[in-house]
Amino acid sequence: MGIRFRVNAAISFIAVIFLLVTSFILIDDRRKSIKEEIEAGTKVTVQLLESVALSRRPFLGGVDPVEGLAGFLRRAGRVRANEIRLYDQSDTLVYESPPSVYKQGRWAPEWFSRLMSPGDREFQLNMPFGYIVITPDSSRSVLDAWDELRRFGLILIIFFVSLNLAIFGLLGRAMRPLKGILSAMSLLEKGDLSIRLPDYKLPEFAAIGHTFNRMTTNLHDALAQNARLALVAQQSSDAILICDLEGNVSFWNPSAERLFGFTSSEILGQSIQTIVPDEGLGLHDSMRDRVSQSRIIEHYECQRLKKSGAVVDVEVSMAPLVDPDTDQLVGQISVLRDMTDYKSRISAEMQLQQNKRLTQLIQEKLEEERKSIARELHDEMGQNLTAIKTIGTAIANREPDEQSITRQNALTIVDVTSRIYDMVHSIIRELRPSALDHLGLADAITDLCDQHRRANPELDLQLDFEGEVNRYDEYVNITVYRVIQECLTNAAKHAVASKVSVFVSTNVKESGIAQIMIRVQDDGQGLDANASEFRRFGLLGMRERVQAFNGDIKIESNMGSGTLIIADMEVVIDDAKHDV
């Protein structure tokens, strides 16, 4: 919460407290005033009626006393804030004062009336001919008090709202420089030491601006003076050496200690040639000469000696060390990085790439063999089976007798040949889907899903594509096809799924690399993450196929919650041949 809102909240709180205290005081005073007013009015009314009742003047002319007094009360109307009722000796109501017309029809809230009412009690005035009941009525006085309180509260509310708005606006104007100060501090945090604040009119903000400007100036000067230390700190993860003009070591950081085995006390003041092999002294002197001429050497690979005498492969960067005050060359700074792990990592990565390429070549050869076998089955066995079926059909047709053994045997041969033919075609589709060669990847996957729907009518199988699928080479297509084929087989046969969703998306990057994602999810019985089933169901083969294209497979499954398989691959867009 900002300062403006806090100030306004404080003012509002004070206003509420002031309103409550003032209202309490006013209500208490007004309650006392109403009580005194009602008591005084009732007292006067009682005295008046006593004098009238005991006097004979109102009843001249021999009028009945009750009627005479009633006539007097009718002429008098309401006496102060009192209700008057006249009863005869038989308790019959003879007269009742009319209601007050002052603010007629309006009443104060019930809670306020209970709070302000003095507790009206009746007075009874007895006479020889009857009695008078006097009931004080404070409702009009309470209503007046309520109206006064409302007017007062409304005036206070208007006053405090106006005050809040005025203070809110004044604070906004007065604190406007804070935005500039915060913006300058943000730039300073990002490293901009040239930022300066202007002079402000308010003395408080002016003092902040002067302090900030002095701080940035001092910080800039301190960083310039400690440029050498900043350079050392930036390279602290590598071995950092500083040598003077004679080639003696003057600085030796902890990373250098770990790399070469020499402590600072052992190496400081010693020649840098202590860690240079004999065969590398000539090259080292040449590099020193180049640096002495204010030239920089970056990322030069060579060898250095450890304390144990072992040779270590390093990457050296050298630069001249200049005194910032005199601008004179005072030595050389060298940064050395151990390349042992790096070269091992490079070798491992090269081996991994070779393994991926070998796996890919194996898969390609397997697919070629599958394709060849499928072609032979289709061309040779398919034709032979067709011929057998044709001959069997011809033999059966030449036998007119339906019950002939020859005809029955011929029909049996036709039926068996048909089933063998269907089986061969199923094997051909497994070996090499013809749709992949003739229709493209998208149609081949669609045909594969249709086959599973026909084989499993109870299976709800959904297929979606995103991006351009039909733009990749044969081996990318067969990899995507085989992964989806294996996932669908597992979902139908092993997972006992009722619903399967297949999603294939491609995303072409600016570098010419395409990202292919395969997402297959089912609602089957799931797999135990610790079970050997993860090695079953062709997962290993799928992973090898995908890894050959710099990808990997992620599987998420728990018993009873279904299985999600996500395969990601990266392929080079090349219509002729892919390149991994």
C-alpha positions in Angstrom: 0.0 0.0 0.0 1.4 3.4 -1.0 1.9 6.4 1.2 -1.0 8.3 -0.3 -3.4 5.5 0.5 -2.0 5.1 4.0 -2.4 8.8 4.7 -5.9 8.7 3.4 -6.7 5.6 5.4 -5.4 7.3 8.6 -7.5 10.4 7.9 -10.5 8.2 7.3 -9.9 6.4 10.6 -9.6 9.6 12.5 -12.7 10.9 10.9 -14.7 7.8 11.9 -13.4 8.1 15.5 -14.2 11.8 15.6 -17.6 11.2 14.2 -18.4 8.5 16.7 -17.1 10.5 19.7 -18.9 13.7 18.6 -22.1 11.7 17.9 -21.9 10.1 21.3 -21.5 13.5 23.0 -24.3 15.1 21.0 -26.6 12.2 21.6 -25.9 12.2 25.3 -26.5 15.9 25.6 -29.7 15.8 23.5 -31.0 12.8 25.5 -30.6 14.8 28.7 -32.2 17.9 27.1 -35.2 15.8 25.9 -35.6 14.3 29.3 -35.6 17.8 31.0 -37.9 19.2 28.4 -40.5 16.3 28.7 -40.3 16.4 32.5 -40.8 20.2 32.6 -43.7 20.1 30.1 -45.4 17.3 31.9 -45.1 19.2 35.2 -46.6 22.3 33.7 -49.4 20.3 32.2 -50.2 18.6 35.5 -50.3 21.9 37.4 -52.5 23.5 34.7 -55.0 20.7 34.7 -55.1 20.6 38.5 -55.9 24.3 38.8 -58.5 24.0 36.1 -60.1 20.9 37.6 -60.3 22.5 41.0 -61.6 25.8 39.7 -65.3 26.4 39.0 -64.7 29.0 36.4 -64.7 26.6 33.5 -68.0 25.2 34.5 -70.2 28.4 34.9 -73.7 28.1 33.5 -74.5 24.9 35.4 -72.8 22.7 32.8 -72.0 19.2 33.8 -68.4 19.2 35.2 -67.2 16.4 33.0 -68.6 18.0 29.8 -67.4 21.4 30.9 -63.8 20.1 31.4 -64.0 18.2 28.1 -65.0 21.4 26.4 -62.1 23.2 27.9 -59.6 20.5 26.8 -61.1 20.6 23.3 -60.4 24.3 23.1 -57.0 23.9 24.6 -55.9 21.1 22.2 -52.5 19.5 23.0 -50.8 20.9 26.0 -47.0 20.8 25.4 -45.8 17.3 24.4 -48.5 15.4 26.3 -51.4 13.2 25.4 -54.5 13.9 27.6 -57.4 11.5 28.2 -60.5 12.3 30.3 -62.5 9.5 31.9 -65.8 9.8 33.9 -66.5 7.9 37.1 -67.6 4.9 35.1 -64.1 4.8 33.4 -65.7 5.8 30.1 -63.4 7.8 27.8 -64.9 11.2 27.4 -62.1 13.1 25.7 -58.7 12.3 24.0 -56.3 14.9 22.8 -55.7 15.0 19.0 -52.4 13.7 17.6 -49.6 16.1 17.0 -49.4 17.6 13.5 -45.7 18.5 13.9 -43.7 16.4 11.4 -46.7 14.2 11.1 -46.1 10.8 9.5 -42.4 10.8 10.3 -40.6 8.8 13.0 -37.1 8.4 14.1 -35.5 4.9 13.8 -36.7 2.5 16.5 -33.2 1.9 17.9 -32.7 5.7 18.1 -36.0 6.2 19.8 -35.2 3.6 22.4 -31.8 5.3 23.0 -33.2 8.8 23.3 -36.5 8.3 25.0 -36.5 9.3 28.6 -39.0 6.6 29.5 -42.5 8.2 29.3 -44.6 7.4 32.3 -48.3 8.3 32.8 -49.7 10.7 35.4 -53.2 10.3 36.7 -55.1 13.3 38.1 -58.2 12.3 40.1 -61.3 14.5 40.5 -64.7 14.1 42.2 -66.4 13.5 38.8 -63.7 11.3 37.2 -60.0 11.4 36.4 -57.5 12.6 33.8 -54.5 10.5 32.4 -51.5 12.5 31.2 -49.0 10.6 29.0 -45.8 12.4 28.0 -44.9 12.1 24.2 -41.2 12.5 23.4 -41.4 11.2 19.8 -41.3 14.7 18.2 -38.3 15.7 20.3 -36.6 12.5 19.4 -37.3 13.1 15.7 -35.8 16.6 16.0 -32.7 15.1 17.6 -32.5 12.5 14.8 -32.8 15.2 12.1 -30.1 17.3 13.8 -27.8 14.3 14.1 -28.2 13.4 10.4 -27.4 16.9 9.3 -24.4 17.0 11.4 -23.1 13.6 10.2 -23.7 14.5 6.6 -21.8 17.8 7.0 -18.9 15.9 8.7 -18.8 13.2 5.9 -18.8 15.8 3.2 -16.0 17.7 5.0 -13.8 14.6 5.5 -14.3 13.3 2.0 -13.3 16.7 0.6 -10.4 16.7 3.0 -9.3 13.2 1.8 -9.6 14.2 -1.9 -7.6 17.4 -1.3 -4.9 15.6 0.7 -4.8 12.7 -1.9 -4.2 15.2 -4.7 -1.6 17.2 -2.8 0.3 14.1 -1.8 0.2 12.9 -5.4 1.8 16.2 -6.6 4.2 16.3 -3.8 5.4 12.7 -4.2 5.6 12.8 -8.0 9.5 12.9 -7.9 9.5 9.5 -6.3 8.8 7.9 -9.7 11.9 9.5 -11.1 13.9 8.4 -8.1 12.7 4.8 -8.3 13.4 4.7 -12.1 16.9 6.0 -11.5 17.5 3.4 -8.8 16.3 0.7 -11.2 18.8 1.8 -13.8 21.5 1.9 -11.2 20.6 -1.7 -10.2 21.1 -2.7 -13.9 24.6 -1.2 -14.0 23.9 2.3 -15.4 26.3 4.5 -13.4 25.7 7.5 -15.6 22.2 8.2 -14.3 21.8 11.4 -12.3 18.8 13.0 -10.5 17.7 16.6 -11.1 17.3 19.2 -8.4 13.9 19.1 -6.7 12.1 21.9 -5.1 11.1 20.1 -1.9 14.1 20.1 0.5 13.6 16.4 1.4 13.7 15.2 -2.2 16.5 17.6 -3.0 18.6 16.0 -0.2 17.8 12.5 -1.6 18.8 13.6 -5.1 22.2 15.1 -3.9 22.9 11.9 -1.9 22.1 9.7 -4.9 24.2 11.6 -7.3 27.2 11.5 -4.9 26.7 7.8 -4.4 26.7 7.0 -8.2 29.7 9.2 -8.7 31.7 7.5 -5.9 30.6 4.0 -7.2 31.7 4.8 -10.7 35.1 6.0 -9.4 35.5 2.9 -7.2 34.8 0.5 -10.1 37.3 2.3 -12.3 40.0 2.1 -9.6 39.3 -1.6 -9.1 39.2 -2.7 -12.7 42.0 -5.2 -12.2 40.1 -6.9 -9.3 36.9 -6.9 -11.3 38.7 -8.8 -14.1 40.1 -11.3 -11.6 36.6 -11.8 -10.1 35.0 -12.4 -13.5 37.4 -15.2 -14.3 37.6 -16.8 -10.9 36.2 -20.1 -12.1 39.4 -20.7 -14.2 43.1 -20.7 -13.3 44.2 -17.0 -13.3 47.9 -16.1 -13.4 49.5 -12.7 -13.3 53.2 -12.3 -14.3 55.4 -9.3 -14.1 57.5 -8.1 -17.0 60.3 -10.6 -16.1 57.9 -13.5 -16.3 57.7 -14.1 -12.5 54.3 -15.1 -11.0 52.7 -12.3 -8.9 49.2 -13.7 -8.6 48.0 -17.3 -8.4 44.3 -17.9 -7.7 42.8 -21.0 -5.9 41.7 -22.5 -9.3 45.3 -22.4 -10.4 46.2 -24.2 -7.2 43.7 -27.0 -7.9 44.7 -27.3 -11.5 48.5 -27.4 -11.1 49.0 -28.5 -7.5 51.2 -25.6 -6.6 50.1 -23.4 -3.6 50.5 -19.7 -3.8 53.4 -19.7 -1.4 55.2 -22.3 -3.6 54.8 -20.5 -6.9 54.7 -16.8 -6.1 58.0 -15.1 -7.2 58.9 -18.2 -9.3 59.2 -18.1 -13.1 56.1 -19.0 -15.1 58.3 -21.5 -17.0 58.0 -23.8 -14.0 54.7 -25.0 -15.5 55.8 -24.9 -19.1 57.1 -28.2 -20.7 60.6 -27.9 -22.3 59.1 -28.5 -25.8 56.7 -25.6 -25.3 59.2 -23.0 -24.1 59.7 -21.5 -27.6 56.0 -21.1 -28.2 55.5 -19.7 -24.7 58.2 -17.0 -25.3 56.6 -16.1 -28.6 53.1 -15.7 -26.9 54.7 -13.5 -24.3 56.3 -11.3 -26.9 52.9 -10.8 -28.7 51.2 -9.9 -25.4 54.1 -7.4 -24.7 53.1 -5.7 -27.9 49.6 -5.1 -26.5 48.1 -8.0 -28.4 45.6 -10.5 -27.0 45.8 -14.2 -27.3 42.4 -16.1 -26.9 41.6 -19.7 -26.6 44.9 -21.2 -27.6 45.2 -24.9 -26.8 48.5 -26.2 -25.4 50.0 -28.2 -22.6 51.3 -27.3 -19.1 52.9 -29.2 -16.3 51.5 -30.1 -12.9 53.5 -30.2 -9.7 53.5 -34.0 -10.1 55.1 -33.7 -13.5 51.9 -34.8 -15.3 51.0 -33.0 -18.5 47.6 -31.4 -18.7 45.8 -30.0 -21.7 44.7 -26.4 -21.2 43.2 -23.5 -23.2 45.1 -20.3 -22.6 44.0 -16.7 -23.0 46.6 -14.0 -22.4 46.3 -10.2 -22.3 48.5 -7.3 -21.3 48.1 -5.9 -17.8 48.1 -2.1 -17.8 48.3 0.3 -14.8 45.2 2.5 -15.0 47.0 5.4 -13.5 50.1 5.5 -15.6 48.8 3.6 -18.7 52.0 1.6 -18.6 52.4 -2.1 -19.2 53.2 -3.8 -15.9 52.8 -7.5 -16.7 50.6 -10.1 -18.3 47.4 -11.8 -17.1 46.7 -15.4 -18.2 43.5 -17.4 -17.9 43.9 -21.2 -18.2 41.1 -23.7 -18.5 41.5 -27.4 -18.0 40.5 -29.1 -21.3 40.7 -32.7 -20.0 37.0 -33.1 -19.2 36.0 -31.1 -22.2 37.9 -33.3 -24.6 36.5 -36.4 -22.8 33.0 -34.9 -23.2 33.6 -34.1 -26.9 34.9 -37.7 -27.4 31.8 -39.1 -25.7 29.5 -36.9 -27.7 31.2 -38.0 -30.9 30.8 -41.6 -29.9 27.2 -41.0 -29.1 26.6 -39.5 -32.5 28.3 -42.4 -34.1 26.1 -44.8 -32.2 23.0 -42.9 -33.2 24.2 -43.0 -36.8 24.9 -46.7 -36.6 21.5 -47.3 -35.1 19.9 -45.3 -37.8 21.8 -47.2 -40.5 20.7 -50.5 -38.9 17.1 -49.3 -38.9 17.4 -48.2 -42.5 18.8 -51.6 -43.5 16.0 -53.4 -41.5 13.4 -51.3 -43.3 15.0 -52.0 -46.7 14.9 -55.8 -45.9 11.3 -55.5 -44.7 10.5 -53.7 -47.9 12.2 -56.3 -50.0 10.5 -59.2 -48.2 7.2 -57.5 -48.5 7.7 -57.0 -52.2 8.7 -60.7 -52.7 5.7 -61.8 -50.7 3.4 -59.6 -52.7 4.9 -60.5 -56.1 5.7 -64.1 -55.8 3.6 -65.7 -53.0 0.6 -63.4 -53.8 0.6 -64.4 -57.4 1.0 -68.1 -56.6 -1.8 -68.0 -54.1 -4.0 -66.2 -56.6 -3.2 -68.9 -59.1 -4.1 -71.6 -56.6 -7.3 -69.9 -55.8 -8.2 -69.5 -59.4 -7.5 -73.2 -60.2 -9.5 -74.4 -57.1 -12.4 -72.2 -58.2 -12.3 -73.6 -61.7 -12.2 -77.2 -60.4 -15.2 -76.5 -58.1 -17.1 -74.9 -61.0 -16.6 -78.0 -63.3 -18.3 -80.3 -60.7 -22.1 -79.9 -61.1 -22.7 -82.1 -58.1 -22.9 -79.9 -55.0 -22.1 -82.9 -52.8 -19.1 -84.0 -54.9 -16.0 -84.7 -52.8 -13.8 -83.1 -55.5 -16.0 -79.9 -55.4 -15.8 -79.9 -51.6 -12.0 -80.3 -51.6 -11.7 -77.6 -54.3 -13.8 -75.1 -52.2 -11.7 -76.0 -49.2 -8.5 -75.2 -51.1 -10.1 -71.9 -52.2 -11.1 -71.0 -48.7 -7.7 -71.9 -47.2 -5.9 -70.0 -50.0 -8.0 -66.9 -49.3 -7.1 -67.0 -45.6 -3.5 -67.5 -46.4 -3.7 -64.6 -48.9 -5.2 -62.4 -46.2 -2.6 -63.5 -43.7 0.2 -62.7 -46.2 -1.3 -59.3 -46.9 -1.4 -58.7 -43.1 2.3 -59.7 -42.9 3.1 -57.4 -45.8 1.4 -54.4 -44.1 3.4 -55.2 -41.0 6.6 -55.4 -42.9 6.0 -52.3 -45.1 2.8 -50.3 -45.1 2.0 -49.7 -48.7 0.1 -46.5 -47.8 3.3 -45.0 -46.6 4.9 -45.4 -50.1 1.9 -44.3 -52.1 -0.2 -41.9 -49.9 2.2 -40.1 -47.6 2.7 -40.1 -43.8 -0.6 -38.4 -42.8 -2.7 -40.8 -44.9 -0.6 -43.8 -43.8 -1.2 -43.0 -40.1 -4.9 -42.4 -40.9 -5.1 -45.8 -42.6 -3.3 -47.4 -39.6 -5.9 -45.9 -37.2 -8.7 -47.2 -39.4 -7.3 -50.7 -39.3 -7.2 -50.6 -35.5 -10.8 -49.3 -35.4 -12.0 -52.2 -37.6 -10.0 -54.7 -35.6 -11.3 -53.2 -32.3 -14.8 -51.8 -32.8 -15.2 -51.0 -29.1 -12.1 -48.8 -29.2 -12.6 -45.0 -29.3 -9.6 -43.8 -31.4 -9.0 -40.1 -32.0 -6.4 -38.8 -34.5 -5.2 -35.2 -34.9 -2.5 -33.5 -36.8 -0.8 -30.1 -36.4 1.6 -28.6 -38.9 2.8 -29.9 -42.3 3.3 -33.6 -41.8 4.0 -34.7 -45.4 7.3 -33.0 -46.0 9.9 -35.4 -44.6 11.9 -38.2 -46.1 11.3 -42.0 -46.0 13.2 -42.8 -42.9 11.6 -40.0 -40.8 8.2 -41.2 -42.0 8.8 -44.9 -41.2 10.1 -43.9 -37.7 6.9 -41.9 -36.9 4.8 -44.6 -38.3 6.5 -47.4 -36.3 6.2 -45.5 -33.1 2.5 -44.9 -33.5 2.0 -48.5 -34.6 3.7 -49.9 -31.5 1.8 -47.5 -29.2 -1.6 -48.5 -30.7 -0.7 -52.2 -30.5 0.2 -51.9 -26.8 -3.0 -49.9 -26.0 -5.2 -52.4 -27.7 -3.6 -55.7 -26.7 -1.9 -55.0 -23.4 -3.4 -51.9 -21.8 -7.0 -53.0 -22.5 -7.9 -49.4 -23.3 -11.3 -48.2 -24.4 -10.1 -44.7 -25.5 -6.9 -43.7 -27.3 -5.9 -40.3 -28.6 -3.1 -39.8 -31.2 -1.6 -36.4 -31.8 1.2 -35.6 -34.3 2.6 -32.1 -34.6 5.5 -30.6 -36.5 7.1 -27.2 -35.9 9.7 -25.9 -38.4 12.4 -23.6 -36.8 14.2 -20.8 -38.6 17.4 -22.8 -38.6 15.8 -25.4 -40.9 15.4 -27.9 -38.1 11.9 -29.4 -37.7 10.6 -30.5 -34.3 8.3 -33.5 -34.6 6.2 -34.6 -31.5 4.2 -37.7 -31.2 1.7 -37.9 -28.3 -0.3 -41.1 -27.6 -2.5 -41.4 -24.6 -4.8 -44.2 -23.5 -7.2 -44.8 -20.5 -6.0 -48.4 -20.0 -4.8 -50.3 -17.0 -1.4 -48.5 -17.0 2.0 -49.8 -16.1 4.0 -50.2 -13.0 6.9 -47.8 -13.2 9.2 -50.3 -11.5 8.0 -53.3 -13.5 9.7 -55.0 -16.4 6.8 -54.0 -18.6 8.6 -50.8 -19.5 11.1 -52.9 -21.4 8.3 -54.9 -23.0 5.9 -53.6 -25.6 8.7 -52.4 -28.0 9.6 -49.4 -25.8 13.3 -50.1 -26.3 12.9 -50.3 -30.1 10.9 -47.1 -30.1 13.4 -45.3 -28.0 16.3 -46.4 -30.3 14.4 -45.2 -33.4 13.7 -41.8 -31.8 17.2 -41.3 -30.4 18.6 -41.8 -33.8 17.0 -38.4 -34.7 18.3 -36.6 -31.6 15.1 -37.2 -29.7 13.8 -39.2 -26.8 10.7 -40.8 -25.4 9.0 -39.9 -22.2 6.4 -42.3 -20.7 4.0 -41.4 -17.8 2.0 -44.3 -16.4 0.6 -45.6 -13.1 -1.4 -48.7 -12.5 -5.1 -48.0 -13.2 -4.6 -44.5 -14.6 -3.7 -45.1 -18.2 -0.5 -44.4 -20.1 0.9 -41.3 -21.9 3.8 -41.7 -24.3 5.5 -38.6 -25.8 8.2 -38.8 -28.4 10.2 -35.8 -29.6 12.5 -35.7 -32.6 14.6 -33.2 -34.4 15.2 -33.6 -38.1 16.8 -31.6 -40.8 14.3 -30.5 -43.5 15.6 -32.2 -46.7 13.4 -33.6 -49.3 16.1 -35.8 -50.7 17.7 -37.3 -47.6 17.7 -36.6 -44.0 20.9 -35.7 -42.2 21.3 -36.4 -38.5 
